[in-house]
Amino acid sequence: MSAYPYLAHWKEEVSRSPSAIYMTLADALALSIRKGYLREGDKLPPQRTIAEYLGTNLTTVTRAFTEARRRGLIDATVGRGTFIRVGAGESHWRHTGPAVVDLTMNLPPIPQDPPLQRIIQSDITAILKQQDLNSLMSYRVTGGTLEERQLGAKWIAPIIGLRRTDEVLVCPGAQSALAAIASTYTQPGDVIVTDRIAYPGIRTIAAQFDLILVGVDSDMEGMMPEQLDRVCAEHHPRLLYCIPTIHNPTTATMSLQRRKDILKVAQHRHLHIVEDDPYSLLMDVPLPALAALDHSRVSYVATLAKTLSPGLRTAYVVLPNADMTRRVIAAIRAIALTNAGLLSALTARWMQTEQAHTILHAIQKELRRRQSIARKVLGEGHCMNPDGPHVWLKLPDWWGSADFVAYARRRGLALVPSTVFTISGEPPQRARIALGSASDAASLEESLHGVLSVLQHKRSPGFTDIV
């Protein structure tokens, strides 16, 4: 293997790393690029050759290459092979210059009316006057107090209906809740099925617990039931993870019939569903959650990060039975222990005084205004939901996703490439724009005009065009 000296380094990394082999290989490839062992345009050996040298199977190497392509490290062309891409490097699209406006974080805009800073200052002062400081600054009950669960059940009732208080948990953020549920239902090596283009947080969870993600094709209504059934027959997954309403990043929303069809497949295949629902309450009339249509099969997670503020670190979880509630509480305790007392008190106060609904309505109004601006500036042909916080931007033929985002970054605009969201197959020619993180509508509009100019810029061909 003298022609490929870096493979010895890869073999050493695989032998000593406790992580999944495919992730270790992707990390080793990235390190080889950073150290200069591999350069832009270098051709990698065939996957089968790598598998034989490392003593692993071809599937593992294929998964490693898929992960490396997602990171923007390599390009593959049928009949020509796999090459190190131009500008490859760890998080290349993040580090190509300072951003004037960061449009990567899917945050709700901070409302000016009512003024959020003044509300927080006033409410924190009232809480400190009314409640014992030792209690506020101490450890909390994992899963929330009875009162906090009651308030949570009331908050999500428009989406899942009335549920008993003992079925609702209060968790320190959706990501810890999703990790707790996934670790409770699965063992290392199990399969989770999800959309082929999916929220990156599920990738993080799968890597942490050594789970295998399998992607399912979607259409304008989200995951396609017949494709889900086919994947289930082939891979026998333990869990289905999905965002049925205003999917991140595609913005697709399942119709009521699509939700019923997905549940029918899940029932037939004895598949449990993890329903991630960050956005339903941004809609005036949300569709019923999967958890409202099938109590026994769905674990439901609704975060306040997208409807009020990520700073509250609060998510509400509804589980199908008492045994799962007990097991998930134990998992949350192991992962994140409990919510922060002062933030829990602020959240509870907002729920009790209806301030939460006032803030929610202000955020709804501002997001609809920003979606209108995006449609006016960017035009038609992109995936948008008038109530949602992001745009799934369609790119012209001459732009690959990672290259488009890297070039936009050099122009002071931070976006997210489709490679970050792609579970399997080729990344689509798309990028996500988060509309809520701009400081105000005027700043957003200026930034979107910048995005439009990048869209219209016809880039020079890269090394992949050279024969």
C-alpha positions as CSV (number, residue, x, y, z in Angstrom):
1,M,0.0,0.0,0.0
2,S,3.0,2.3,-0.5
3,A,0.9,4.2,-3.1
4,Y,-1.5,5.1,-0.3
5,P,0.6,5.7,2.8
6,Y,-2.2,7.4,4.7
7,L,-4.1,4.1,4.9
8,A,-1.7,3.0,7.6
9,H,-2.7,5.9,9.6
10,W,-6.4,5.1,9.0
11,K,-5.9,1.5,10.1
12,E,-4.2,2.7,13.3
13,E,-7.1,5.1,14.1
14,V,-9.7,2.3,13.5
15,S,-7.8,-0.1,15.8
16,R,-7.7,2.3,18.8
17,S,-10.9,4.3,18.4
18,P,-14.0,3.4,20.5
19,S,-16.3,5.1,18.0
20,A,-18.2,3.5,15.1
21,I,-15.7,2.5,12.4
22,Y,-17.3,4.5,9.6
23,M,-17.2,7.7,11.7
24,T,-13.5,7.0,12.6
25,L,-12.7,6.6,8.9
26,A,-14.4,9.9,8.0
27,D,-12.5,11.6,10.8
28,A,-9.2,10.0,9.7
29,L,-9.8,11.2,6.1
30,A,-10.4,14.7,7.3
31,L,-7.2,14.6,9.4
32,S,-5.2,13.4,6.4
33,I,-6.5,16.5,4.4
34,R,-5.6,18.9,7.2
35,K,-2.1,17.4,7.6
36,G,-1.5,17.6,3.8
37,Y,-1.3,13.8,3.2
38,L,-4.2,14.3,0.8
39,R,-4.6,17.4,-1.4
40,E,-7.3,18.9,-3.5
41,G,-8.0,16.7,-6.6
42,D,-6.3,13.6,-5.2
43,K,-8.0,10.4,-6.2
44,L,-8.8,7.9,-3.4
45,P,-8.3,4.2,-3.8
46,P,-11.4,2.1,-4.6
47,Q,-13.7,1.4,-1.6
48,R,-13.2,-2.3,-1.9
49,T,-9.4,-1.9,-1.7
50,I,-9.7,0.3,1.4
51,A,-12.0,-2.3,3.0
52,E,-9.6,-5.2,2.3
53,Y,-6.6,-3.2,3.7
54,L,-8.4,-2.2,6.9
55,G,-10.0,-5.6,7.5
56,T,-13.5,-4.3,7.4
57,N,-16.5,-4.7,5.1
58,L,-17.4,-2.7,2.0
59,T,-20.6,-1.3,3.6
60,T,-18.7,0.3,6.4
61,V,-16.3,2.1,3.9
62,T,-19.4,3.2,1.9
63,R,-20.9,4.7,5.0
64,A,-17.6,6.5,5.8
65,F,-17.5,7.9,2.2
66,T,-21.1,9.1,2.6
67,E,-20.2,10.8,5.8
68,A,-17.1,12.4,4.2
69,R,-19.3,13.6,1.3
70,R,-21.8,15.1,3.7
71,R,-18.9,17.1,5.3
72,G,-17.9,18.4,1.9
73,L,-14.6,16.5,1.9
74,I,-15.0,14.4,-1.3
75,D,-16.7,14.2,-4.6
76,A,-17.6,11.0,-6.4
77,T,-18.3,10.6,-10.1
78,V,-19.6,7.3,-11.5
79,G,-16.9,5.8,-13.8
80,R,-14.1,8.2,-12.6
81,G,-13.8,7.5,-8.9
82,T,-13.7,9.5,-5.7
83,F,-11.6,12.7,-5.3
84,I,-10.7,15.2,-2.6
85,R,-12.9,18.2,-3.4
86,V,-11.6,21.7,-4.0
87,G,-11.5,23.6,-0.6
88,A,-12.0,20.4,1.4
89,G,-11.4,20.7,5.1
90,E,-13.2,20.2,8.3
91,S,-16.3,22.4,8.4
92,H,-15.1,24.1,5.2
93,W,-18.3,25.9,4.7
94,R,-18.2,27.4,8.2
95,H,-14.6,28.8,8.0
96,T,-14.4,30.8,4.7
97,G,-14.6,34.2,6.2
98,P,-16.5,36.3,8.8
99,A,-20.3,36.5,8.3
100,V,-22.0,39.8,8.4
101,V,-25.3,38.1,9.1
102,D,-25.6,34.6,10.4
103,L,-28.5,32.8,8.8
104,T,-27.6,29.3,10.0
105,M,-29.3,29.2,13.4
106,N,-33.1,28.4,13.3
107,L,-34.1,30.8,16.0
108,P,-37.4,32.6,16.6
109,P,-36.9,36.3,16.1
110,I,-36.7,38.3,19.3
111,P,-40.0,40.3,19.4
112,Q,-39.8,44.1,19.9
113,D,-43.5,44.4,20.7
114,P,-43.8,43.3,23.4
115,P,-40.2,44.1,24.3
116,L,-38.7,40.8,25.4
117,Q,-35.8,42.2,27.4
118,R,-38.1,44.4,29.6
119,I,-40.5,41.4,30.1
120,I,-37.6,39.2,31.3
121,Q,-36.2,41.8,33.6
122,S,-39.6,42.5,35.2
123,D,-40.5,38.8,35.5
124,I,-37.2,37.7,37.0
125,T,-37.5,40.5,39.6
126,A,-41.0,39.3,40.5
127,I,-39.9,35.7,40.8
128,L,-37.0,36.6,43.1
129,K,-39.4,38.5,45.3
130,Q,-42.0,35.8,45.4
131,Q,-40.0,32.5,45.5
132,D,-37.3,31.1,47.8
133,L,-33.8,31.7,46.2
134,N,-32.5,28.4,47.6
135,S,-35.2,26.5,45.8
136,L,-34.7,28.4,42.5
137,M,-30.9,27.7,42.6
138,S,-31.1,24.1,43.7
139,Y,-31.6,20.8,41.7
140,R,-35.1,20.2,40.4
141,V,-37.3,17.2,40.0
142,T,-36.3,15.3,36.9
143,G,-39.3,15.5,34.5
144,G,-40.8,18.6,36.1
145,T,-43.1,19.3,39.1
146,L,-46.8,18.6,39.0
147,E,-47.6,22.2,38.2
148,E,-45.0,22.4,35.4
149,R,-46.4,19.3,33.8
150,Q,-49.9,20.7,34.0
151,L,-48.8,23.9,32.3
152,G,-47.0,21.9,29.7
153,A,-50.0,19.7,29.0
154,K,-52.2,22.8,28.5
155,W,-49.6,24.4,26.2
156,I,-49.5,21.4,23.8
157,A,-53.2,20.5,24.0
158,P,-54.1,22.3,20.7
159,I,-51.9,19.8,18.9
160,I,-52.1,16.5,20.8
161,G,-55.4,16.9,22.7
162,L,-55.9,16.6,26.4
163,R,-53.5,14.2,28.1
164,R,-53.1,13.2,31.7
165,T,-50.5,15.1,33.6
166,D,-48.5,11.9,34.4
167,E,-48.1,11.3,30.7
168,V,-46.2,14.7,30.2
169,L,-42.6,15.4,31.1
170,V,-40.7,18.7,31.2
171,C,-37.2,18.2,29.8
172,P,-34.1,20.5,29.5
173,G,-34.4,20.9,25.7
174,A,-35.6,18.8,22.8
175,Q,-32.2,17.3,22.0
176,S,-31.8,15.7,25.4
177,A,-35.3,14.4,25.2
178,L,-34.8,12.9,21.8
179,A,-31.5,11.3,23.0
180,A,-33.2,9.9,26.1
181,I,-36.1,8.4,24.0
182,A,-33.7,6.9,21.4
183,S,-31.4,5.4,24.0
184,T,-34.4,3.9,25.8
185,Y,-35.9,2.2,22.7
186,T,-32.7,1.0,21.0
187,Q,-29.4,-0.8,21.4
188,P,-26.1,-0.3,19.5
189,G,-26.5,-1.4,15.9
190,D,-30.2,-0.9,15.7
191,V,-31.7,1.0,12.8
192,I,-33.6,4.3,13.0
193,V,-35.5,5.2,9.8
194,T,-36.0,8.9,9.0
195,D,-36.3,11.3,6.1
196,R,-33.4,11.0,3.6
197,I,-33.1,14.8,4.2
198,A,-33.3,15.2,7.9
199,Y,-32.6,17.3,11.0
200,P,-28.9,17.0,11.8
201,G,-29.6,16.5,15.5
202,I,-30.8,12.9,14.8
203,R,-27.4,12.2,13.2
204,T,-25.6,13.3,16.4
205,I,-27.8,11.0,18.5
206,A,-27.2,8.1,16.1
207,A,-23.5,8.6,16.2
208,Q,-23.4,8.8,20.0
209,F,-25.3,5.6,20.5
210,D,-23.9,3.7,17.5
211,L,-27.2,3.5,15.7
212,I,-27.7,3.2,12.0
213,L,-29.8,5.8,10.1
214,V,-31.6,4.8,7.0
215,G,-33.3,7.5,4.9
216,V,-36.7,7.4,3.2
217,D,-37.6,9.5,0.2
218,S,-40.1,12.3,0.6
219,D,-42.4,14.4,-1.6
220,M,-44.1,17.8,-0.9
221,E,-46.1,16.2,1.9
222,G,-43.1,14.6,3.5
223,M,-42.2,11.0,4.0
224,M,-43.8,8.7,1.5
225,P,-45.7,5.7,3.1
226,E,-44.9,3.2,0.4
227,Q,-41.2,4.0,0.6
228,L,-41.3,3.7,4.4
229,D,-42.9,0.3,4.1
230,R,-40.2,-0.8,1.7
231,V,-37.4,0.4,4.0
232,C,-39.0,-1.3,7.0
233,A,-39.3,-4.6,5.1
234,E,-35.6,-4.4,4.2
235,H,-34.0,-3.0,7.3
236,H,-36.4,-3.8,10.2
237,P,-35.9,-0.5,12.1
238,R,-36.6,0.0,15.8
239,L,-37.7,3.6,15.5
240,L,-39.1,6.1,13.0
241,Y,-38.0,9.7,13.6
242,C,-39.9,12.4,11.8
243,I,-41.0,16.1,11.8
244,P,-44.5,16.0,10.3
245,T,-45.1,19.8,10.5
246,I,-42.9,22.3,8.7
247,H,-40.1,19.8,8.3
248,N,-36.6,21.0,9.0
249,P,-35.1,21.7,6.4
250,T,-37.6,20.9,3.6
251,T,-40.6,22.8,5.1
252,A,-42.9,19.9,4.0
253,T,-46.0,19.4,6.1
254,M,-47.9,16.1,6.2
255,S,-51.6,16.3,5.4
256,L,-54.0,14.5,7.7
257,Q,-54.3,11.6,5.3
258,R,-50.5,11.3,5.0
259,R,-50.3,11.2,8.8
260,K,-52.8,8.4,8.9
261,D,-51.0,6.5,6.1
262,I,-47.7,6.7,7.9
263,L,-49.3,5.4,11.1
264,K,-50.8,2.6,9.2
265,V,-47.4,1.5,8.0
266,A,-46.0,1.9,11.5
267,Q,-48.8,-0.3,12.9
268,H,-48.2,-3.0,10.3
269,R,-44.5,-3.0,10.8
270,H,-44.7,-2.8,14.7
271,L,-42.7,0.4,14.5
272,H,-42.5,3.0,17.3
273,I,-42.5,6.7,16.2
274,V,-40.6,9.6,17.7
275,E,-42.4,12.7,16.7
276,D,-40.4,15.9,16.8
277,D,-42.7,18.9,16.7
278,P,-40.9,22.2,17.1
279,Y,-43.1,24.3,14.8
280,S,-46.8,23.3,15.0
281,L,-47.7,26.2,17.4
282,L,-46.4,28.7,14.9
283,M,-49.5,27.9,12.9
284,D,-52.9,29.3,13.8
285,V,-54.7,26.1,13.1
286,P,-52.2,23.2,13.4
287,L,-52.9,19.7,12.2
288,P,-53.3,17.0,14.9
289,A,-50.0,15.4,15.8
290,L,-49.3,11.8,15.2
291,A,-49.4,11.4,18.9
292,A,-53.0,12.7,18.9
293,L,-54.0,10.0,16.3
294,D,-52.2,7.1,18.0
295,H,-51.4,7.4,21.7
296,S,-49.9,3.9,22.0
297,R,-47.2,4.2,19.3
298,V,-45.8,7.7,19.4
299,S,-43.4,9.5,21.7
300,Y,-44.0,13.2,21.2
301,V,-41.5,16.1,21.8
302,A,-42.4,19.8,21.6
303,T,-39.7,22.3,22.3
304,L,-40.2,26.0,23.3
305,A,-36.9,26.8,21.4
306,K,-38.7,27.6,18.2
307,T,-41.9,29.1,19.5
308,L,-40.7,31.2,22.4
309,S,-36.9,31.0,22.9
310,P,-34.1,28.5,23.0
311,G,-32.9,30.3,26.1
312,L,-35.7,28.7,28.2
313,R,-34.1,25.2,27.6
314,T,-37.5,23.6,27.9
315,A,-39.3,20.9,26.0
316,Y,-42.5,18.9,26.7
317,V,-42.5,15.2,26.1
318,V,-45.6,12.9,26.0
319,L,-45.0,9.1,26.2
320,P,-47.3,6.2,25.4
321,N,-47.4,4.5,28.8
322,A,-46.2,4.6,32.4
323,D,-43.3,2.2,31.8
324,M,-41.8,4.3,29.0
325,T,-42.3,7.4,31.2
326,R,-40.3,5.8,34.0
327,R,-37.5,4.7,31.7
328,V,-37.2,8.0,29.8
329,I,-37.1,9.9,33.1
330,A,-34.2,7.7,34.1
331,A,-32.5,8.4,30.8
332,I,-33.0,12.1,31.1
333,R,-31.5,12.0,34.6
334,A,-28.4,10.3,33.2
335,I,-28.0,12.6,30.2
336,A,-29.0,16.1,31.6
337,L,-30.3,15.5,35.1
338,T,-32.9,18.3,35.2
339,N,-34.1,21.7,34.1
340,A,-32.6,24.9,35.5
341,G,-34.7,26.3,38.4
342,L,-34.7,29.9,37.4
343,L,-35.5,29.2,33.8
344,S,-38.3,26.8,34.9
345,A,-39.8,29.5,37.1
346,L,-39.7,32.0,34.3
347,T,-41.3,29.5,31.9
348,A,-44.0,28.7,34.4
349,R,-44.7,32.4,35.0
350,W,-45.1,33.0,31.3
351,M,-47.6,30.1,31.0
352,Q,-49.6,31.2,34.1
353,T,-49.9,34.9,33.1
354,E,-50.5,34.1,29.3
355,Q,-47.4,36.1,28.6
356,A,-46.2,33.0,26.6
357,H,-49.1,33.3,24.2
358,T,-48.5,37.1,23.8
359,I,-44.8,36.4,22.9
360,L,-45.8,33.5,20.6
361,H,-48.3,35.7,18.7
362,A,-45.6,38.4,18.2
363,I,-43.2,35.7,16.9
364,Q,-45.8,34.3,14.5
365,K,-46.5,37.8,13.1
366,E,-42.8,38.6,12.6
367,L,-42.0,35.2,11.0
368,R,-44.9,35.7,8.5
369,R,-43.5,39.1,7.7
370,R,-40.0,37.7,7.1
371,Q,-41.4,34.9,4.9
372,S,-43.2,37.5,2.9
373,I,-39.9,39.4,2.5
374,A,-38.1,36.2,1.5
375,R,-40.7,35.4,-1.2
376,K,-40.5,38.9,-2.6
377,V,-36.7,39.0,-2.8
378,L,-35.9,35.4,-3.7
379,G,-39.0,34.7,-5.9
380,E,-40.8,31.4,-6.5
381,G,-39.4,27.9,-6.8
382,H,-38.0,27.6,-3.3
383,C,-39.6,25.6,-0.5
384,M,-41.2,27.9,2.0
385,N,-44.0,27.7,4.6
386,P,-45.7,31.0,5.4
387,D,-45.6,30.2,9.1
388,G,-42.2,28.6,9.2
389,P,-38.8,29.9,10.3
390,H,-36.7,28.9,7.3
391,V,-36.4,28.6,3.6
392,W,-35.1,25.6,1.6
393,L,-33.3,27.4,-1.1
394,K,-33.2,25.8,-4.6
395,L,-29.8,26.4,-6.3
396,P,-29.1,26.7,-10.0
397,D,-27.4,23.8,-11.9
398,W,-24.0,25.4,-11.7
399,W,-23.9,25.5,-7.9
400,G,-23.2,22.5,-5.6
401,S,-24.5,23.0,-2.1
402,A,-21.2,23.1,-0.2
403,D,-19.5,25.4,-2.8
404,F,-22.5,27.8,-2.9
405,V,-22.5,28.1,0.9
406,A,-18.7,28.6,1.0
407,Y,-18.9,31.3,-1.6
408,A,-21.8,33.0,0.2
409,R,-19.7,33.0,3.4
410,R,-16.9,34.8,1.6
411,R,-19.6,37.4,0.7
412,G,-20.5,37.7,4.4
413,L,-23.5,35.5,4.4
414,A,-23.7,32.3,6.6
415,L,-26.1,29.6,5.3
416,V,-26.3,25.8,5.8
417,P,-25.6,23.4,2.9
418,S,-27.8,20.4,2.1
419,T,-24.8,18.1,2.8
420,V,-25.4,18.7,6.6
421,F,-29.0,17.3,6.3
422,T,-28.4,14.4,3.9
423,I,-28.7,10.9,5.4
424,S,-28.1,8.9,2.2
425,G,-27.7,9.4,-1.5
426,E,-26.5,12.6,-3.2
427,P,-27.2,15.9,-1.5
428,P,-29.8,18.0,-3.3
429,Q,-28.8,21.4,-4.8
430,R,-30.3,23.2,-1.8
431,A,-29.3,25.4,1.1
432,R,-31.2,26.4,4.2
433,I,-31.8,30.0,5.2
434,A,-32.9,30.6,8.8
435,L,-35.0,33.8,8.8
436,G,-35.3,34.4,12.6
437,S,-31.6,35.0,13.4
438,A,-31.3,38.3,11.6
439,S,-31.6,41.2,14.0
440,D,-34.5,42.8,12.2
441,A,-36.5,42.6,9.0
442,A,-34.4,45.3,7.3
443,S,-31.2,43.4,8.0
444,L,-32.8,40.2,6.7
445,E,-34.0,41.8,3.5
446,E,-30.5,43.2,2.8
447,S,-29.0,39.8,3.4
448,L,-31.5,38.1,1.2
449,H,-30.6,40.4,-1.7
450,G,-27.0,39.3,-1.1
451,V,-28.1,35.7,-1.3
452,L,-29.9,36.4,-4.5
453,S,-26.7,37.9,-6.0
454,V,-24.8,34.8,-5.1
455,L,-27.5,32.6,-6.7
456,Q,-27.1,34.6,-9.9
457,H,-23.3,34.4,-9.9
458,K,-22.1,31.7,-12.3
459,R,-19.1,30.1,-10.6
460,S,-16.0,28.9,-12.5
461,P,-15.9,25.1,-13.0
462,G,-13.9,23.2,-10.5
463,F,-11.6,20.2,-10.8
464,T,-14.5,17.8,-11.3
465,D,-14.9,19.2,-14.8
466,I,-11.3,18.3,-15.8
467,V,-10.8,15.1,-17.8
